[in-house]
């Protein structure tokens, strides 16, 4: 680049502008604005029914918002190529029941445009404490925790620049939760953007550089976990969260 020329600023990994979504009379999302920079580890928290999964469905173009726009790395989320930048694991993940674990990873990596490599697959499932023998077994024989680990392994192997994970620790035992957090830190350290929704506020406090609180379809806070604690005068993030959602909306 010529001397004195300022390089272009890369677009955020995620940009959400005034997104509103209704289901009949119910306002699931109301004027949501949010940006997540490339390379951030970002957490979205909220109670059941707050709108977290609806927001992700809008992002994936699985449902259309009535108003607003969303972009992934500068590409409108309604365009197919936008989703080529992300790997997604839903909270209620289910792999094809007829496939083996190895078949599933083959399929997912083909969809992600990558090549299956046995040594990398074994490394990924080991990083989540999934028995290597499970790769040869049909997915219908898996427990909920094993199924979740398989889905997460596929996302970790994807090589996509952004991971979108809806309640990724759901169904995981304490050891697997700790291993998953370590694996996500490694992906983040390698430059990936990590966007997670979670009910586990302590995990968000531990891992995320920034977070947002979604309550009744509206964003009530965006900032670092330490800013949430200090702004509500609490050393405990759970108590800070409770104080925030109990405040009148006008505040």
Rosetta blueprint (number, residue, H / E / L):
1 X L
2 X L
3 X L
4 X L
5 X L
6 X L
7 X L
8 X L
9 X L
10 X L
11 X L
12 X L
13 X L
14 X E
15 X E
16 X E
17 X E
18 X E
19 X E
20 X E
21 X E
22 X E
23 X E
24 X L
25 X L
26 X E
27 X E
28 X E
29 X E
30 X E
31 X E
32 X E
33 X E
34 X E
35 X E
36 X E
37 X L
38 X L
39 X L
40 X L
41 X E
42 X E
43 X E
44 X E
45 X E
46 X L
47 X L
48 X L
49 X L
50 X L
51 X L
52 X H
53 X H
54 X H
55 X H
56 X H
57 X H
58 X H
59 X H
60 X L
61 X L
62 X L
63 X L
64 X L
65 X L
66 X L
67 X E
68 X E
69 X E
70 X E
71 X E
72 X E
73 X L
74 X L
75 X E
76 X E
77 X L
78 X L
79 X L
80 X H
81 X H
82 X H
83 X H
84 X H
85 X H
86 X E
87 X E
88 X E
89 X E
90 X L
91 X L
92 X L
93 X L
94 X L
95 X L
96 X L
97 X L
98 X L
99 X L
100 X E
101 X H
102 X H
103 X H
104 X H
105 X H
106 X H
107 X H
108 X H
109 X H
110 X H
111 X H
112 X L
113 X L
114 X L
115 X L
116 X L
117 X L
118 X H
119 X H
120 X H
121 X H
122 X H
123 X H
124 X H
125 X H
126 X H
127 X L
128 X L
129 X L
130 X L
131 X L
132 X H
133 X H
134 X H
135 X H
136 X H
137 X L
138 X E
139 X H
140 X H
141 X H
142 X L
143 X L
144 X H
145 X H
146 X H
147 X H
148 X H
149 X H
150 X H
151 X H
152 X H
153 X H
154 X H
155 X H
156 X H
157 X H
158 X L
159 X L
160 X L
161 X L
162 X E
163 X E
164 X E
165 X E
166 X E
167 X L
168 X L
169 X L
170 X L
171 X L
172 X L
173 X L
174 X H
175 X H
176 X H
177 X H
178 X H
179 X H
180 X H
181 X H
182 X H
183 X H
184 X H
185 X H
186 X H
187 X H
188 X H
189 X H
190 X L
191 X L
192 X L
193 X E
194 X E
195 X E
196 X E
197 X E
198 X E
199 X L
200 X L
201 X H
202 X H
203 X H
204 X H
205 X H
206 X H
207 X H
208 X L
209 X L
210 X E
211 X E
212 X E
213 X E
214 X E
215 X E
216 X L
217 X L
218 X E
219 X E
220 X E
221 X E
222 X E
223 X E
224 X L
225 X H
226 X H
227 X H
228 X H
229 X H
230 X H
231 X H
232 X L
233 X L
234 X L
235 X L
236 X L
237 X H
238 X H
239 X H
240 X H
241 X H
242 X H
243 X H
244 X H
245 X H
246 X H
247 X L
248 X L
249 X L
250 X L
251 X L
